[in-house]
């Protein structure tokens, strides 16, 4: 069946049906589908074997000018994987993009570093829920979606377990050190629980939820089907605007900037890599660390609660 594919439109459709659904991340699937929709009008009627680096460069430059260089790079990543998969399927034997025959745009990385004083200014005006959230984010460095999907069942007497929604890998944060003293992860969890205890004190009927972070109705903030946390983002934006208006904070920062702050504040690159759960010895991590790594949390942002 695959050997009958000769046109790019059929290859792109086949990739959309066979490969895209294999990704666990909703956002990854959406991004790939968007790129496939972009690629189809430009490449669809061409033979798979007729696509050259020069043709791809014309596409890259066009998307870079009419949309964005970031989108052009995303589309090229998908197109490259489409050809890799086509070779695996026996549709073609040539890859027009390997060995740097086609290169992506070089984009300047975001370099916003959130200073400690900025974080404290923000916290003085922020929603108490967000302050508790950031205290825990500071010791774990977890991505937003992984923070907001922590379940109470993921917290044992000795560790906090997080499942990466993108990779399905787990990472555990020790709640006590080897001497039995509470780690910053334990202290941060106490801050979160104290916030919700105060939250429930103000209500006639306590709100119960399976989530560590939950809204007024007990539901989670992250929409698994949509792949986003709209309600959380609204609370964040309101608190940021309030902080800029009422405190000494001048420049806004994103929730994701705090993950970068956690990594930047570590004593070494290796410590940051482990804490943020980035891979280097990929095969070892993937195949032989099956219960996930257990790491000591960062020193965090505990002082925000004082």
C-alpha positions in Angstrom: 0.0 0.0 0.0 2.7 2.5 1.0 4.7 1.8 -2.2 1.8 3.1 -4.2 2.3 6.6 -2.7 3.9 8.8 -5.3 2.5 12.3 -4.6 3.4 14.4 -1.6 -0.3 15.0 -0.8 -0.7 11.3 -0.2 2.5 11.0 1.8 1.4 13.9 4.0 -2.0 12.4 4.5 -0.5 9.1 5.4 1.8 10.7 7.8 -1.1 12.6 9.4 -3.1 9.4 9.9 -0.3 7.1 11.0 2.3 9.2 12.8 0.6 12.2 14.3 -1.7 10.2 16.6 1.2 8.4 18.1 2.3 11.6 20.0 1.1 11.7 23.6 1.2 15.5 23.7 -1.9 17.3 22.5 0.1 20.4 21.7 2.6 18.3 19.6 -0.2 16.8 17.6 -1.8 20.2 17.0 1.5 21.7 16.0 2.2 18.9 13.5 -1.3 19.1 12.0 -0.9 22.8 11.6 2.4 22.3 9.7 1.0 19.6 7.6 -1.8 22.0 6.6 0.8 24.5 5.7 2.9 22.1 3.7 0.1 20.5 1.6 -0.8 23.5 -0.7 2.9 24.0 -1.6 4.1 20.5 -2.0 0.9 18.4 -2.4 0.8 18.0 -6.2 4.5 17.3 -6.5 6.1 13.8 -6.8 7.8 12.7 -3.6 11.0 12.1 -5.6 10.9 15.6 -7.2 11.3 17.6 -3.9 14.8 19.2 -3.9 16.6 21.3 -1.3 16.1 24.4 -3.5 12.3 23.9 -3.5 12.3 23.6 0.3 14.4 26.7 0.7 11.9 28.7 -1.4 9.1 27.4 0.9 11.1 28.3 4.0 11.8 31.8 2.9 8.2 32.3 1.9 6.8 31.2 5.2 9.5 33.2 7.0 8.3 36.4 5.3 4.5 35.8 5.3 4.1 34.2 8.7 7.2 33.8 10.9 10.6 32.3 10.9 9.6 30.2 13.9 6.6 28.7 12.0 8.9 28.1 9.0 11.3 26.1 11.3 8.4 24.1 12.7 7.2 23.2 9.2 10.7 22.1 8.2 11.0 19.9 11.2 7.8 18.1 10.2 8.8 17.9 6.5 12.1 16.4 7.5 10.4 13.7 9.6 7.9 13.1 6.8 10.8 12.2 4.5 12.5 10.1 7.2 9.3 8.1 7.6 8.9 7.8 3.9 12.3 6.1 3.7 11.2 3.8 6.5 8.0 3.0 4.6 9.9 2.2 1.4 8.3 5.1 -0.5 11.6 6.8 -1.4 15.3 6.2 -0.8 16.4 9.8 -0.8 16.1 12.4 1.9 16.4 16.0 0.5 17.1 17.6 3.9 19.8 15.5 5.6 23.5 16.4 6.0 22.5 20.1 6.3 21.3 20.2 2.7 18.5 22.4 4.2 19.0 24.5 7.3 16.4 26.2 9.4 16.4 29.9 10.3 18.7 30.8 13.2 16.4 32.3 15.9 17.6 34.4 18.8 16.6 32.5 22.0 14.5 34.2 24.6 16.9 35.4 27.3 14.6 36.9 29.9 16.0 36.2 33.3 13.7 37.0 36.3 15.6 38.6 39.1 14.8 37.7 42.7 13.6 41.2 43.5 11.2 41.1 40.5 9.8 37.9 41.7 9.2 39.3 45.2 7.6 42.4 43.8 5.2 40.3 41.7 4.4 38.1 44.6 3.4 41.0 46.8 0.5 41.7 44.4 -0.2 38.3 42.9 -3.1 36.0 43.5 -2.2 33.9 46.6 -3.0 30.8 44.5 -0.3 31.8 42.1 2.2 32.5 44.8 1.7 29.0 46.2 2.0 27.6 42.7 5.3 29.5 42.0 6.8 28.3 45.3 6.4 24.7 44.2 7.5 25.5 40.6 10.6 27.0 42.1 11.7 23.8 43.6 10.7 21.5 40.8 11.1 23.5 37.6 8.2 21.5 36.1 6.5 22.7 33.0 3.1 24.4 33.4 1.1 21.4 32.1 2.9 19.0 34.4 2.4 21.3 37.4 -1.3 21.7 36.8 -1.9 18.0 36.4 -0.3 16.9 39.6 -2.8 14.7 41.5 -2.9 14.2 45.2 -2.4 10.5 44.6 1.0 11.4 43.0 2.2 12.5 46.4 3.5 9.8 48.7 4.9 10.1 52.3 8.4 10.2 50.7 8.2 11.8 47.3 6.3 13.9 44.8 5.9 12.1 41.4 5.3 14.0 38.2 4.4 12.5 34.8 5.6 14.5 31.8 2.6 14.9 29.6 4.8 15.2 26.5 7.0 12.1 27.0 5.0 10.1 29.6 8.3 9.8 31.6 8.2 10.3 35.3 10.4 12.2 37.7 10.3 12.1 41.5 11.2 14.8 44.0 12.3 13.6 47.4 10.4 15.1 50.3 13.1 14.2 52.9 16.9 14.1 52.6 19.1 11.2 53.7 19.1 12.6 57.3 15.3 12.7 57.4 15.0 16.4 57.2 12.3 17.9 54.9 13.5 19.1 51.6 12.3 22.3 49.9 9.8 20.2 47.9 8.1 19.2 51.2 8.2 22.8 52.4 6.7 24.0 49.1 3.9 21.4 49.3 3.1 22.6 52.8 2.7 26.2 51.4 0.3 24.9 48.7 -1.7 23.0 51.3 -1.8 25.9 53.6 -3.2 28.1 50.8 -6.0 25.7 50.1 -6.7 25.2 53.8 -7.3 29.0 54.0 -9.3 28.9 50.8 -11.7 26.3 52.3 -12.0 28.1 55.6 -13.8 30.9 53.8 -16.3 28.6 52.2 -19.4 27.0 53.9 -18.8 23.8 51.9 -15.1 22.8 51.5 -14.0 22.2 47.9 -12.5 18.7 47.4 -10.5 17.8 44.4 -8.2 15.0 43.2 -5.8 17.7 41.9 -3.1 19.5 43.9 -4.0 22.8 42.2 -7.7 23.2 41.6 -10.3 26.0 40.8 -13.3 27.1 42.8 -15.3 24.2 41.6 -12.6 21.6 42.4 -11.7 21.0 38.7 -8.2 21.1 37.3 -6.9 24.1 35.4 -5.4 22.1 32.5 -7.8 21.0 29.7 -6.3 17.7 28.5 -8.4 17.8 25.3 -7.6 21.4 24.3 -4.0 21.1 25.5 -4.0 24.4 27.3 -4.9 26.0 30.6 -7.0 29.1 29.7 -8.3 29.8 33.2 -4.8 29.7 34.7 -3.4 31.9 32.0 -6.2 34.5 32.7 -5.3 34.5 36.4 -1.6 34.9 35.6 -2.2 37.8 33.2 -4.4 39.7 35.6 -1.8 39.3 38.4 1.0 40.4 36.2 -0.9 43.5 35.1 -1.7 44.3 38.7 1.9 43.9 39.8 3.2 46.2 37.0 0.7 48.8 38.0 1.0 48.7 41.8 4.6 47.6 42.5 8.2 48.4 41.4 8.0 45.7 38.7 8.6 47.2 35.3 8.9 44.3 32.8 6.5 41.4 32.7 7.6 37.8 32.6 5.9 34.6 31.6 5.2 31.6 33.6 7.7 29.7 31.4 10.4 32.2 32.3 10.4 30.8 35.8 11.3 27.3 34.5 14.3 29.0 32.9 15.1 30.8 36.2 15.1 27.5 38.0 17.6 26.1 35.5 19.7 29.2 35.6 19.9 29.3 39.4 21.4 25.8 39.8 25.1 25.5 40.8 26.0 23.5 37.7 24.8 22.7 34.2 24.5 19.0 35.1 22.4 19.8 38.2 20.1 21.9 36.0 19.8 19.1 33.4 18.8 16.6 36.0 16.3 18.8 37.7 14.7 19.9 34.5 14.7 16.3 33.2 16.5 17.0 30.0 18.2 14.0 28.2 21.8 13.5 27.3 22.5 9.8 27.7 19.2 9.2 26.0 19.2 5.5 25.5 20.1 4.8 29.1 17.4 7.1 30.4 14.8 5.8 28.0 15.4 2.1 28.4 17.0 1.5 31.8 15.6 4.1 34.1 12.1 2.8 34.0 10.8 4.1 37.3 12.1 7.6 36.6 14.9 9.5 38.3 14.6 10.7 41.9 16.3 14.1 42.4 16.7 16.5 45.3 14.6 19.6 44.5 16.0 23.1 44.0 16.3 25.6 46.9 13.2 27.2 45.3 11.2 30.3 46.1 10.1 29.4 49.6 10.8 33.0 50.8 7.8 34.2 48.7 5.5 32.8 51.4 7.0 34.9 54.1 
